[in-house]
Amino acid sequence: MEIKPIRTAKDYKQAMARLEQIFDARPGTKEGDELEILAILIEKYEDEKYPIESPDPIEAIKFRMEQMGYKQRDLENIIGYKGRVSEVLNRKRKLTLEMIRKIHEALHIPAEVLVKEY
């Protein structure tokens, strides 16, 4: 087991190939330990090279509404009348702290996503 930091695309490719070889290793075995360490190194490399930005608050709301099968009318029950919902979803009105709290509670969208600038 030769574990080394993943610094280049070539190192990453090799690590992924090795991970695939030992993917079914049992925990507590030599290969199981190698698998665990390799997974951590790969995750670190991917986080640095391919960061995933948190979504725009309005897009996060729309996505969650779609997941839950909600329509604009359902959002009215959460943040207010039809005009307000339309203004928020069309980016003509900013989310207020009260709206953020209600949306967070009802749609289970992390508050840190909802408070992002957009």
HELIX and SHEET records of a PDB file:
HELIX    1   1 ALA A    9  GLN A   21  1                                  13    
HELIX    2   2 LYS A   30  LYS A   49  1                                  20    
HELIX    3   3 PRO A   57  MET A   68  1                                  12    
HELIX    4   4 GLN A   72  ILE A   79  1                                   8    
HELIX    5   5 LYS A   82  LEU A   89  1                                   8    
HELIX    6   6 LEU A   97  LEU A  107  1                                  11    
HELIX    7   7 ALA A  111  LEU A  114  1                                   4    
END                                                                             
